Amino acid sequence: MGESMDTKRQTIRKYVKERNEVLRSLDQSKFDDLCKRWLIPTPREGWLPDSRMILMHKARLQIEEFTEEEKAISRKWLEEHHCSLDTR
C-alpha cells in the first residue's frame, strides 16, 4: 500500500526544512548531498562553473520563507556575476 497522507506531509516538511537549510548555507557540497539524498537529478557531466551557485541563488528568490535580506544577498550575487534575475 502507499504512504499515508500524514507520512507524505512529514516527508515534504523534512525535505523543505533540509532544502532551506542548504540554500541558506550556500554550501555547494551540502547542495550535492541534498541532491543525492533526495534523488534530485544533476548534470551527468558535472556542473559548469558557477551554475550550482546560480541555481541556489535563484531558488532562494522563489521561496517565501527566505527573508528580504537573504533575497537581497542573492540578487546582489547574481548581478555581480552578470546573471539574469529571471527564473523562467
C-alpha positions, 0 to 999 in steps of 0.5 A, a space after each residue: 500500500 502507499 504512504 499515508 497522507 500524514 507520512 507524505 506531509 512529514 516527508 515534504 516538511 523534512 525535505 523543505 526544512 533540509 532544502 532551506 537549510 542548504 540554500 541558506 548555507 550556500 554550501 555547494 557540497 551540502 547542495 550535492 548531498 541534498 541532491 543525492 539524498 533526495 534523488 534530485 537529478 544533476 548534470 551527468 557531466 558535472 556542473 559548469 562553473 558557477 551554475 550550482 551557485 546560480 541555481 541556489 541563488 535563484 531558488 532562494 528568490 522563489 521561496 517565501 520563507 527566505 527573508 528580504 535580506 537573504 533575497 537581497 544577498 542573492 540578487 546582489 550575487 547574481 548581478 555581480 556575476 552578470 546573471 539574469 534575475 529571471 527564473 523562467 
